[in-house]
């Protein structure tokens, strides 16, 4: 595991820091995201989006704001039976600009291409589940109080366990994970991008 991710656990997720940073035994935790807090405010910061496509299950969209190395996540859309046309028509009403980065489920390249041809700045996300989860857990995270479906998914998002309750496979249970997947797409893929720095001459 990358040192920067492990170091991030110190402030973001004390249990993960205890296990990976200090080498101590930690209590078994089925629930994956336990380190977030609720907020009514989102400070100014770098904004980007995560999008998980659906039809029989909800299409899920989150806005992520990165401010002072902290994540602020807000549920934007959670709706089943949406076609690509529906999505193209809805995005402007959500206040998303066409130049905003939207990291999407890379398993649907056709939908991504259609959105791109309509002028949206969509990109296929890196779908490494475990690495993505660890990245999200390495940063302090705040969820807006109005993001009710996201709250519900976070409470139910758990690791697979055996009959004795021991976490296995480093793999989450695939159930009601549309918004949390969208969040992971955005955070992990965006944070992997090279960060621009300005040298002082």
N, C-alpha and C positions, 0 to 999 in steps of 0.2 A: 504494500500500500504506500502511496506517495507520502513523503514526509510532510508536505504542505497540508494535505488532507488531515493527517493525524494531528498536526499542530492546531488545526482549526477546531478539533474536538474540545480543546481545553476550555474555550469560551462558549462554544455552541452546544455541546452535548457532553456533560460531565461523565455520564456512564460510559460513553465510548472512549473518552480520554482515560478513564480508569483502566479499561481493558487494553486499549491499543497504545496509549502513551505511557502508562505506569506499569503495564504488564501484570495487573492484578485481575483476580477473578471478579466478574460482574454478575449481577443477578440476571437470570434468563428473562429476556424481554421479547415477547411476541410482537407487541405493537412496534411498528417500525419508526414512525416519527413521533417522538415524545418531547422534543426540545422546543417546540414552537410556542409562541404566546399570541394572544389576541390583541388587536389594535383597532382603533377608529381612525387613525391617521397614517398617511403614507408620506414620508418626506420626499423632497426632490431627489432625483437620482437618475441612473441609467435605466431606461425602460425597454423591455422586450417581452415577447409573448410565447406561450406554448400552446399547441393545438393538437388534440387527439380526435381523429375523425370517428364518426359513428353514424349509424342509421337505426338499426334495431336497438342499439344502446345509444346513450347521449353523445352528441358532439360536445366536446369540452374545451373551453378556452380559458386560459389564465393570463393575467398581466403580472409580470415580475418586475419589481423595482429594486435595483441594487444600489444601496446608499450606505456609505461608510462600511463597506464589507458586510452588510447585513441585508437579508432578503425580506422583501415585503410582497406578499402574494395576495392577489385579489381575483376572485371568480368573476369571469366576464360572461360566460355562456355555458349552459348545461341543458341541452335540448335534443330529444330523439327525433328521428324521421327527417333529418335535414339533408337535402341534396347539395351538391356543389353550387348550384345556382342560388339556392337559399342562402348559403354561407356567403357567397360573393355579395349578395344584396344586403346581408345583415352587418357585415364588418364595418362599413362606414358609420352606421348608426351607433356603434359602440365606441366611437371616438378614436378608432385606430387609423393612422395615416398610412398611405401606401408605401412609404419608405421605412416604416417600423419593421423591425425584424420579427418574424414569426417562425418558430421552430416547430416543425410538424412531424407526425408519425411517418417515418420514411418507408413504411410498408405499403403506402398508397401513393406511388409516384405519379399516377395518372391525375389524381386530385390535386397534388402539388403543382403539376404542370399547368392544369387548368387555371388555378389561382394565379400562378405566375404570368400566364398569358393575359390575364385581366389586370395586370399591373401591381400585384401584391408581392412584397418582399419576403417570400416564403422559402424556407430551406429545410431539407430533410434532416432530422435530428439523429444524433448518435444514440442508439437504443441500448447501450450496455447498461443493463438494469442494476446490477450490484454496484458498479463503479458510480453510476449516476446517483443512486441512493446515498452512497457514502459521501459524495460531494455535497448533496443537499444537507446532509446531517452535519457537515463540517462547518456550516455557516449559521450564525444566529438567524432565526426566522420568525417573522410576524405574519399572521393571517388576519385579514380584515374581518371584523365581527359580522359583517353582512354576507360573508361567503358561506352560506349555510350548507350547501351540498359538499363543498370542500371540507368543512368541519366534519361532516358525516363520514366522508371517505377516509380522512386522516384517522378517525377513531377506529375504523374497521380494517385499516391497512396493516396486515400482519405477516410475519414470516411463516413459512410452512414449518410444521412441527411433526414429530413422530408421536406415537401413542402415549409416550411418557411426557409429552410436552416439551421435548428438547428441540431447539431450532435446528433445522436441517437444510442443506443445499444452498444456503444464502439466496433463497428465492422467495419472493412474496406470493401469497395466495392471490390468484387471479379472480378478484371479485370486487365490483364497484370501485375501479381504480382509474377512472377516466381523467378526472382532474389531477390526481396525484401523478399520473403518467405525463400529462401535459406539463405539469410543473417540473418534473424531472427532465423532460426533453429540453425545456428552455434553459434551466440552470446549468445542467451538465454540458450541453453543447455550447452555450454562450461562454461559459467559464473556461472552456478548452481553447477558445480562440486566442491568438496572440494579443496581448494588451499593449497598446501604444504608449511609449514613454518619451518624454522630451528631455533631451540633454541640455544642460546649461552650458553655454559657450563662454 
